[in-house]
Amino acid sequence: MAFSVFQNGRVEIRDVASSQVAATFKHSAMVQCLAWHPEGKILATACDDRNVYLWDTVRTQQVAVLKGHTAQVVVLGFAREGNL
């Protein structure tokens, strides 16, 4: 899989071999960064609205919104163990 981020707040997950869009995740603002969970099934994205979004890439749906950041989130990451 590969991803692309558009200025309109859309993240697309694509199949590398076919270039077909496998999933699209829409945001209310421009996406600043993203991170894959080590198992590859959860994608974290952060956008200009100061929220971090967790997406289930298998079911192609949002599973959580992490709110309360006082500034833009510009770096995301998961622990190797996947528990943080």
N, C-alpha and C positions, 0 to 999 in steps of 0.2 A: 504494500500500500504506500501511497504518497499523499501529500496534502498540498493544498494551495490556499492562501489567504487573500481575500479581496478587500479593498478599502471600504466597501459597503458593509463590512461586518459579517461576511460569510466565509466559513471554512468548509472546504470540500475535501473529502477523502476519495482518492482515486485508485483504481486497480492499475498497477504499474504496467502490466502486460498489455491491457486493452485500452488504457487511458479513460475508461468509463467511470463516471461518478458513482461511487458506492454509497455515499452519504453526504448530506449537506447540513451544517449546523449554523443557524442564523443567530446573530447577536444584534443588540441595539446600538452598538458603536463599533469603531474599528478595533480589530483584534491586535494586541500587542505581542503576545507570545503564547506558546502552547507546550505541552509535555505529554508524553505517552506513559501510561502505567507500564511497569515491566512485563506484565502479562499481555499487553497489547489490546486489551478490551475496553479500557477507559482512557479518554482523552481529556486533559485539563486545558482550558483556554482562559485567557485574561484579556479583557478589553477596556477601552477608555472609560467605561462606566464604573470602574473601580471594583468590579466583581470578578470572581473566578468561577467558571462554570465547569462542571464535570459531566461528561457525555458518555453514554454507553454506546460504543461503536458497533456492537452486534445488533442491538435492538434499535439503533439510530434515534435515541431519545436522551433528553437532558435528565440527569439523575440528582443533581444538587447544584445549589448556588451558594458560594461562600461570600458573604457580605461583610461589611464593616471595615474595609481597608480605607485608610485616610489619604492615600495617594494611589496613582496608577500602579498596577502590578506589572513589572517589566521582565521578571524572571520567574519561571515555574520549574518544579522538579519533583520527582517521586524518589523515595528511598529505594535502594535496590531490592530490599525485601518486599516492597510494595505496601507496607503498613503505614507509611506516612506520605 
